[in-house]
Amino acid sequence: MKIDTSFLRKLKIRKKNDGTTAGSKSWGSKKYIDSYSPVDGALIGSVSVTSKADYNKLMATSQRAFKQWRTVPAPKRGDIVRQYGDELRKYKDELGRLVSYEMGKSLQEGWGEVQEMIDICDFAVGLSRQLYGLSMHSERPDHRLYEQWHPLGAVGIISAFNFPVAVWSWNAMIAVVCGDVTIWKPSEKVPLCGVACMNLFQKVLKDNSVPDGVVCMINGDYKVGEMMTTDPRMPLISATGSTRMGKIVGATVAGRLGRSLLELGGNNAIIVTPEADLNLVPTAAVFGAVGTCGQRCTSTRRLIVHQKVYNKVKKMLVDAYGQLKIGNPLDPKSHVGPLIDKDSVGLYLNSLEKIKEEGGKILVEGGVLKGRNYTSGCYVKPCIAEVTNDMKIVQHETFAPILYLIKYKTMEEAISIQNDVPQGLSSAIITGNIKESERFLSAAGSDCGIANVNIGTSGAEIGGAFGGEKETGGGRESGSDSWKAYMRRQTNTINYGDDLPLAQGIKFDL
């Protein structure tokens, strides 16, 4: 498999790259993380691991920068983000190709992820003029009561491999316009995507004389992450990853009375009712299940289908899976690329065995693909299995292209199955019945942070708040009023009269 890697040169990716950066300043240790592409198994490049000493230097730089950055008017901060969005537009093709090559998602999804970065930049620019507080009527005469929002300080961002650039931008662009400084630890599985994002930001920061330390990056494994989660200089940690990781991060940050914003696992389902337009099902279910090779937190894991249309839906899906093209994700004809690494392949194979052990029926066989087009050993076949929701494996989030088919009889049963998992991120219903859709969206319906009608579980837009409940962590990122997580609220009371009356009518005469 021959890959054109000229995009690496345009993004200034070298064989050896600094992994600790704070604007124009960078530090490099003697330890490196090697990044191998799951596409062809080739070594793309290496990134230096952040040492404790370098971390402390970066934090000192960042703390100094915050004192200056918080005084810059928010619309001016927004203009920096606007310019970064313009840089992303120039390099959308190259950065999208790097995302595809280093992570393994299809080129369409790689480009889509960079477009998501551009979109959040646009959102953040508008937000920079809309960091609104509230005015309230005071109970005391000649008093004004209101609230305002101030920057928090240093925001730590820990991102996962499956969205190597977009999730960072959700957090960083909002935090920057809020007046915070940001420290990003990309996943050690995709460190070069982080390097590329920093390289593109350098020109904007330099052209605008932004102080070193406003936009920073560190690199390494969980030990580097621990430097962040235990650091009282970092009031907010936004972490994306597994539920297991999130529980550790949440407990650690809470132990020092810091804040955490957690985006964790999903076990997402689509309900298909008898009154559904079945033409919508293949695109919603198949893209949801096999997009990013099943490695999205919003991937469709379960398809809950009414018994009246079950056989028809099953046939449609089996036929659709037969048309999937699995291969080099940089080839526009490929629907499905590889899993991120061989460890993920092992988890996928283990899940297939558990399905069989628990009595599940395999409708579309899985397995690892071999041959000259699959030399990395990370390409697998998307699988469909008939199961019941009480199987242990169904309750577990397998980060791989495995879709479970579950039959139901009543709407109450369908919603119960949908909610009967530990995770609560994304959900969907496909129906032409307005009563069914409204029940699904009601307080007695889906218990997820995202609930869709006549679309799939995957592919959220940046304008809405993104996040979920239960073991998904409860955090919200991106749109709506998610910006409030990156700021501190301050309530202000101003007395413009000649007397000093006390609240609640209390008398205190001297």
VMD Tcl script that draws the C-alpha trace (Angstrom):
set ca {
  {0.00 0.00 0.00}
  {1.61 3.26 -1.13}
  {0.60 6.44 0.70}
  {1.32 9.98 -0.51}
  {2.56 11.66 2.71}
  {3.39 15.07 1.25}
  {0.80 16.54 3.63}
  {3.21 15.88 6.51}
  {5.73 18.30 5.07}
  {3.10 21.01 4.56}
  {2.04 20.64 8.20}
  {5.72 20.84 9.33}
  {5.67 17.33 10.79}
  {9.21 16.02 11.19}
  {10.61 12.67 12.19}
  {11.34 14.14 15.64}
  {8.92 16.73 17.06}
  {8.80 18.75 20.27}
  {5.99 17.57 22.51}
  {5.94 20.44 25.00}
  {4.98 23.79 23.49}
  {3.75 27.13 24.83}
  {3.55 29.52 21.89}
  {7.03 30.20 20.59}
  {8.63 28.31 23.47}
  {9.12 24.57 23.29}
  {10.94 21.95 25.29}
  {11.95 18.45 24.33}
  {13.01 15.54 26.53}
  {15.12 12.57 25.53}
  {12.12 10.26 25.68}
  {9.90 9.92 22.61}
  {6.51 8.51 21.65}
  {6.53 6.84 18.25}
  {3.42 7.23 16.14}
  {2.67 4.33 13.79}
  {-0.14 4.58 11.27}
  {-2.84 1.91 11.56}
  {-3.33 2.35 7.80}
  {-0.05 0.76 6.69}
  {1.90 0.19 9.92}
  {4.54 2.78 8.97}
  {6.33 4.99 11.49}
  {5.05 8.51 10.83}
  {7.18 10.37 13.37}
  {8.01 10.76 17.05}
  {7.08 13.31 19.71}
  {9.09 14.10 22.84}
  {7.49 13.23 26.17}
  {6.93 16.08 28.62}
  {9.14 15.76 31.68}
  {8.15 17.02 35.13}
  {10.65 19.86 34.84}
  {9.33 20.89 31.43}
  {5.75 20.70 32.71}
  {6.56 23.08 35.54}
  {8.28 25.50 33.16}
  {5.24 25.42 30.90}
  {2.85 25.99 33.81}
  {4.88 28.96 35.04}
  {4.76 30.43 31.52}
  {1.04 29.75 31.33}
  {0.33 31.36 34.71}
  {2.12 34.53 33.64}
  {0.24 34.57 30.35}
  {-3.13 34.27 32.08}
  {-2.61 37.50 34.03}
  {-2.21 39.32 30.73}
  {-4.67 37.36 28.58}
  {-7.63 37.81 30.93}
  {-7.40 41.59 30.50}
  {-7.66 41.42 26.69}
  {-11.23 42.32 25.62}
  {-13.21 39.22 24.73}
  {-13.93 40.35 21.12}
  {-10.17 40.78 20.61}
  {-9.63 37.25 21.90}
  {-12.35 36.14 19.50}
  {-10.47 37.66 16.60}
  {-7.46 35.44 17.38}
  {-9.75 32.44 17.11}
  {-11.18 33.80 13.84}
  {-7.71 33.93 12.36}
  {-7.01 30.38 13.48}
  {-10.20 29.29 11.74}
  {-8.88 30.91 8.56}
  {-5.63 28.93 8.89}
  {-7.63 25.74 9.27}
  {-9.51 26.56 6.07}
  {-6.18 26.84 4.23}
  {-4.96 23.49 5.55}
  {-8.23 21.56 5.77}
  {-7.11 19.02 3.18}
  {-3.69 18.38 4.72}
  {-4.86 18.23 8.33}
  {-7.78 16.00 7.34}
  {-5.36 13.63 5.64}
  {-3.16 13.51 8.75}
  {-6.19 12.73 10.93}
  {-7.12 9.93 8.53}
  {-3.59 8.55 8.30}
  {-2.64 8.71 11.98}
  {-6.04 7.69 13.42}
  {-7.46 5.52 10.63}
  {-10.85 7.12 10.01}
  {-12.05 7.66 6.44}
  {-10.82 10.72 4.57}
  {-14.36 12.09 4.46}
  {-14.45 11.87 8.25}
  {-10.97 13.38 8.52}
  {-12.05 16.38 6.48}
  {-15.29 16.51 8.47}
  {-13.36 16.66 11.72}
  {-11.35 19.67 10.53}
  {-14.59 21.30 9.34}
  {-15.86 20.81 12.88}
  {-12.84 22.75 14.12}
  {-13.62 25.55 11.67}
  {-17.26 25.58 12.78}
  {-16.37 25.85 16.47}
  {-13.99 28.72 15.66}
  {-16.89 30.54 14.00}
  {-19.12 29.79 16.98}
  {-16.49 31.01 19.43}
  {-15.98 34.28 17.52}
  {-19.68 35.10 17.89}
  {-19.62 33.94 21.50}
  {-16.85 36.43 22.31}
  {-19.50 39.17 22.13}
  {-22.16 37.19 23.99}
  {-20.67 36.23 27.37}
  {-23.82 37.49 29.01}
  {-24.60 37.87 32.70}
  {-27.98 38.63 34.28}
  {-29.46 41.74 35.91}
  {-31.90 41.17 38.79}
  {-34.12 43.46 40.84}
  {-32.83 44.02 44.34}
  {-35.19 43.91 47.34}
  {-33.38 46.96 48.72}
  {-33.98 50.50 47.46}
  {-31.21 52.22 45.49}
  {-29.40 48.94 44.88}
  {-28.45 47.15 41.67}
  {-28.00 43.37 41.61}
  {-26.36 41.52 38.74}
  {-23.95 38.73 37.87}
  {-20.98 38.54 35.54}
  {-18.56 35.89 34.35}
  {-14.77 35.89 34.66}
  {-12.07 33.56 33.27}
  {-11.14 30.56 35.39}
  {-7.41 30.33 34.65}
  {-5.58 27.32 33.22}
  {-7.87 24.79 31.54}
  {-6.45 21.31 31.07}
  {-7.70 19.34 28.06}
  {-7.18 15.58 27.82}
  {-8.44 14.24 24.50}
  {-8.93 10.73 23.10}
  {-7.56 9.16 19.93}
  {-10.88 8.84 18.07}
  {-11.29 12.60 17.53}
  {-7.66 13.73 17.60}
  {-8.31 17.40 16.76}
  {-12.02 18.31 16.98}
  {-12.60 17.68 20.70}
  {-9.55 19.76 21.62}
  {-10.92 22.63 19.55}
  {-14.37 22.35 21.20}
  {-12.68 23.08 24.51}
  {-9.77 25.28 23.53}
  {-11.56 27.76 21.25}
  {-14.29 28.37 23.83}
  {-11.80 28.61 26.69}
  {-9.59 31.06 24.78}
  {-12.42 33.51 24.07}
  {-13.47 33.20 27.72}
  {-10.02 34.48 28.69}
  {-8.53 31.22 29.90}
  {-5.19 29.69 28.98}
  {-5.20 26.07 27.77}
  {-2.91 23.08 28.24}
  {-3.66 20.15 25.93}
  {-2.55 16.55 26.31}
  {-3.47 14.70 23.10}
  {-3.82 10.94 23.15}
  {-0.42 9.26 22.96}
  {-1.86 7.20 20.08}
  {-2.22 10.27 17.81}
  {0.35 12.83 19.02}
  {1.25 14.20 15.59}
  {-2.25 15.58 15.08}
  {-1.59 17.68 18.18}
  {1.75 18.85 16.81}
  {0.10 19.88 13.54}
  {-2.60 21.90 15.34}
  {0.05 23.71 17.36}
  {2.15 24.38 14.26}
  {-0.83 25.99 12.53}
  {-1.58 28.11 15.60}
  {2.00 29.39 15.87}
  {1.69 31.89 13.01}
  {-1.55 33.36 14.36}
  {-0.15 33.70 17.88}
  {3.06 35.29 16.65}
  {1.36 37.70 14.23}
  {-0.84 38.97 17.06}
  {1.85 39.10 19.76}
  {-0.14 36.71 21.94}
  {1.94 35.93 25.03}
  {3.61 32.53 25.27}
  {1.53 30.21 27.41}
  {-1.99 30.96 26.19}
  {-2.21 27.88 23.94}
  {0.00 25.02 25.12}
  {0.56 21.31 24.52}
  {2.18 18.52 26.53}
  {2.68 14.89 25.52}
  {2.92 11.52 27.18}
  {0.94 8.69 28.74}
  {-1.29 8.68 31.81}
  {1.64 9.80 34.02}
  {1.70 13.14 32.19}
  {-2.07 13.32 32.60}
  {-1.60 12.85 36.34}
  {0.54 16.00 36.44}
  {-2.54 17.86 35.23}
  {-5.21 16.20 37.34}
  {-3.26 16.65 40.58}
  {-2.18 20.24 39.85}
  {-4.09 22.87 41.90}
  {-2.95 25.50 39.38}
  {-5.40 23.95 36.92}
  {-8.96 24.73 38.12}
  {-10.69 22.81 35.30}
  {-9.85 19.50 33.66}
  {-11.84 18.54 30.57}
  {-11.24 14.85 29.88}
  {-12.55 12.68 27.06}
  {-12.07 8.91 27.17}
  {-13.24 5.74 28.82}
  {-15.52 5.59 31.85}
  {-12.72 3.90 33.79}
  {-10.39 6.82 33.06}
  {-13.11 9.35 33.83}
  {-13.77 7.92 37.28}
  {-10.09 8.28 38.14}
  {-9.88 11.83 36.77}
  {-13.13 12.90 38.43}
  {-12.13 11.56 41.84}
  {-8.65 13.05 41.65}
  {-9.79 16.51 40.60}
  {-12.64 16.52 43.13}
  {-10.15 15.61 45.83}
  {-8.50 19.00 45.38}
  {-11.90 20.73 44.91}
  {-11.24 21.41 41.25}
  {-13.76 21.10 38.45}
  {-13.92 18.33 35.88}
  {-15.80 18.17 32.59}
  {-16.10 14.51 31.62}
  {-17.07 13.07 28.22}
  {-16.90 9.31 28.61}
  {-18.35 6.12 27.14}
  {-21.51 5.58 25.13}
  {-23.67 2.53 24.41}
  {-25.97 4.16 21.94}
  {-29.17 2.78 20.45}
  {-31.60 3.51 17.62}
  {-35.22 2.47 18.04}
  {-36.99 1.55 14.79}
  {-40.80 1.60 15.08}
  {-43.45 0.02 12.80}
  {-44.26 3.48 11.42}
  {-40.68 4.32 10.50}
  {-39.59 5.30 7.01}
  {-37.32 2.29 6.59}
  {-35.36 4.05 3.84}
  {-33.76 6.10 6.62}
  {-32.51 3.07 8.52}
  {-29.52 1.88 6.45}
  {-27.69 5.23 6.43}
  {-28.47 6.00 10.07}
  {-27.57 2.55 11.39}
  {-24.68 1.59 9.13}
  {-22.81 4.89 9.31}
  {-23.47 4.98 13.04}
  {-22.12 1.46 13.51}
  {-19.13 1.41 11.14}
  {-18.12 5.09 10.87}
  {-14.65 5.57 12.38}
  {-14.65 1.74 12.48}
  {-17.05 1.87 15.42}
  {-14.68 4.00 17.51}
  {-16.90 7.01 18.13}
  {-18.34 7.57 21.59}
  {-21.61 8.16 19.68}
  {-21.30 5.02 17.55}
  {-24.51 2.99 17.19}
  {-24.06 -0.16 19.28}
  {-27.67 -1.37 19.49}
  {-30.54 -1.36 16.99}
  {-33.84 -1.93 18.78}
  {-36.39 -2.97 16.13}
  {-40.13 -3.64 16.41}
  {-41.07 -7.24 15.68}
  {-43.34 -6.22 12.76}
  {-40.45 -4.77 10.74}
  {-37.61 -6.75 12.29}
  {-37.02 -9.22 9.44}
  {-37.20 -6.50 6.80}
  {-34.71 -4.30 8.68}
  {-32.41 -7.28 9.25}
  {-32.31 -8.06 5.53}
  {-31.66 -4.41 4.64}
  {-28.70 -4.28 7.02}
  {-27.18 -7.56 5.90}
  {-27.43 -6.39 2.29}
  {-25.90 -3.00 3.16}
  {-22.98 -4.59 5.03}
  {-22.29 -6.69 1.95}
  {-21.57 -3.48 0.03}
  {-19.08 -2.02 2.50}
  {-15.56 -1.38 1.19}
  {-12.90 -1.89 3.87}
  {-9.45 -0.55 3.18}
  {-7.09 2.40 3.00}
  {-9.09 5.28 4.55}
  {-7.26 7.78 2.33}
  {-8.96 6.13 -0.65}
  {-12.27 8.00 -1.14}
  {-13.94 4.72 -2.15}
  {-13.35 3.14 1.29}
  {-16.20 3.17 3.80}
  {-14.28 1.64 6.69}
  {-10.65 2.02 7.73}
  {-8.66 0.20 10.42}
  {-8.98 0.09 14.19}
  {-6.46 2.30 15.96}
  {-4.07 -0.51 16.99}
  {-3.68 -4.23 17.58}
  {-4.81 -3.93 21.22}
  {-8.16 -2.72 19.91}
  {-8.25 -5.65 17.49}
  {-7.79 -7.97 20.46}
  {-10.72 -6.38 22.33}
  {-12.86 -6.70 19.19}
  {-12.06 -10.42 18.83}
  {-12.69 -11.00 22.52}
  {-16.13 -9.40 22.19}
  {-17.00 -11.65 19.25}
  {-16.16 -14.69 21.36}
  {-18.31 -13.44 24.25}
  {-21.28 -12.89 21.91}
  {-21.10 -16.55 20.89}
  {-20.55 -17.75 24.46}
  {-23.68 -15.89 25.64}
  {-25.83 -17.33 22.87}
  {-25.87 -14.47 20.40}
  {-26.44 -15.27 16.73}
  {-23.94 -13.83 14.25}
  {-25.67 -12.47 11.14}
  {-22.62 -10.86 9.50}
  {-19.38 -12.57 10.44}
  {-16.50 -10.56 11.86}
  {-12.79 -11.29 11.79}
  {-9.40 -9.77 11.01}
  {-8.57 -9.06 7.37}
  {-5.26 -10.24 5.98}
  {-3.38 -9.67 2.75}
  {-1.18 -7.07 1.08}
  {-3.79 -4.33 1.53}
  {-4.09 -4.99 5.27}
  {-0.46 -5.23 6.37}
  {-0.92 -3.21 9.58}
  {-3.02 -6.02 11.09}
  {-5.64 -3.48 12.25}
  {-8.37 -4.03 9.64}
  {-11.45 -5.93 10.81}
  {-14.84 -6.85 9.39}
  {-17.91 -5.00 10.71}
  {-20.18 -7.52 12.44}
  {-23.92 -7.79 13.13}
  {-25.28 -10.04 15.91}
  {-28.78 -10.87 17.12}
  {-28.82 -10.60 20.91}
  {-30.93 -9.81 23.96}
  {-30.25 -6.67 25.96}
  {-29.53 -8.56 29.19}
  {-26.36 -10.16 27.80}
  {-23.31 -8.90 29.66}
  {-21.43 -8.09 26.46}
  {-24.29 -5.85 25.28}
  {-24.05 -3.78 28.46}
  {-20.37 -3.19 27.73}
  {-19.07 -0.58 25.27}
  {-16.86 -2.33 22.72}
  {-14.98 0.32 20.74}
  {-15.28 -1.57 17.45}
  {-17.74 -2.08 14.55}
  {-20.11 -4.53 16.25}
  {-23.85 -3.86 15.92}
  {-26.39 -5.65 18.12}
  {-29.93 -6.30 16.84}
  {-32.65 -6.49 19.51}
  {-36.35 -7.16 18.95}
  {-39.15 -5.40 20.88}
  {-42.96 -5.52 21.11}
  {-44.14 -2.29 22.77}
  {-42.87 1.30 22.92}
  {-42.49 1.02 26.70}
  {-40.25 -2.02 26.21}
  {-38.17 -0.25 23.55}
  {-37.50 2.76 25.78}
  {-36.73 0.47 28.71}
  {-34.18 -1.44 26.62}
  {-32.71 1.82 25.35}
  {-32.19 3.12 28.91}
  {-31.10 -0.18 30.46}
  {-27.36 0.32 30.07}
  {-24.87 2.14 32.33}
  {-24.02 4.73 29.69}
  {-26.21 7.66 28.60}
  {-24.68 9.57 25.71}
  {-26.63 9.42 22.44}
  {-29.91 7.88 21.33}
  {-32.32 8.02 18.39}
  {-35.72 6.92 17.20}
  {-36.87 6.44 13.61}
  {-40.61 6.87 13.35}
  {-43.29 8.69 11.39}
  {-45.54 8.82 14.44}
  {-45.40 12.16 16.26}
  {-46.73 10.61 19.47}
  {-43.86 8.10 19.51}
  {-41.25 10.77 18.84}
  {-42.62 13.04 21.57}
  {-42.72 10.17 24.08}
  {-39.13 9.37 23.24}
  {-38.10 13.00 23.87}
  {-40.15 13.37 27.07}
  {-38.90 13.07 30.64}
  {-40.13 9.47 30.60}
  {-38.28 8.73 27.36}
  {-34.58 8.57 26.53}
  {-32.28 9.19 29.49}
  {-29.38 10.26 27.26}
  {-27.82 13.69 26.85}
  {-28.57 13.49 23.11}
  {-31.89 12.24 21.73}
  {-32.56 12.40 17.98}
  {-35.56 11.75 15.75}
  {-35.21 10.28 12.24}
  {-31.42 10.55 12.23}
  {-28.75 8.32 13.77}
  {-26.82 8.57 17.03}
  {-23.64 9.87 15.44}
  {-22.76 13.22 13.89}
  {-23.61 15.98 16.39}
  {-23.51 19.62 15.28}
  {-21.40 22.12 17.22}
  {-24.32 24.47 17.95}
  {-25.84 22.15 20.56}
  {-24.27 21.16 23.85}
  {-22.55 17.77 23.51}
  {-22.45 15.27 26.36}
  {-24.31 12.60 28.28}
  {-25.55 11.29 31.60}
  {-24.86 8.34 33.93}
  {-21.47 6.75 33.20}
  {-20.95 9.15 30.30}
  {-19.95 11.67 32.95}
  {-22.49 14.50 32.76}
  {-20.23 17.01 31.01}
  {-21.24 19.37 28.20}
  {-18.93 20.78 25.55}
  {-19.18 22.78 22.34}
  {-22.35 24.84 21.78}
  {-25.34 26.28 23.66}
  {-24.25 27.67 27.05}
  {-21.38 25.19 27.54}
  {-19.05 28.19 27.76}
  {-20.10 28.66 31.38}
  {-18.03 25.61 32.37}
  {-14.87 27.57 31.47}
  {-15.69 30.63 33.57}
  {-16.47 31.56 37.16}
  {-19.70 33.33 38.10}
  {-19.61 36.45 40.25}
  {-22.67 38.07 41.84}
  {-22.44 41.85 42.35}
  {-24.55 44.16 44.49}
  {-24.08 47.93 44.14}
  {-25.54 50.43 46.60}
  {-25.94 53.84 44.98}
  {-28.03 55.34 47.80}
  {-27.14 57.28 50.95}
  {-28.25 54.58 53.41}
  {-27.07 51.01 54.00}
  {-30.17 48.84 54.42}
  {-29.54 45.16 55.16}
  {-31.09 42.28 53.24}
  {-34.09 40.40 54.61}
  {-35.07 43.55 56.58}
  {-32.50 42.90 59.31}
  {-31.99 45.81 61.70}
  {-28.50 46.54 63.00}
  {-28.55 50.02 64.53}
  {-25.38 51.46 66.00}
}
mol new
graphics top color blue
foreach p $ca { graphics top sphere $p radius 0.5 }
foreach p [lrange $ca 0 end-1] q [lrange $ca 1 end] { graphics top cylinder $p $q radius 0.2 }
display resetview
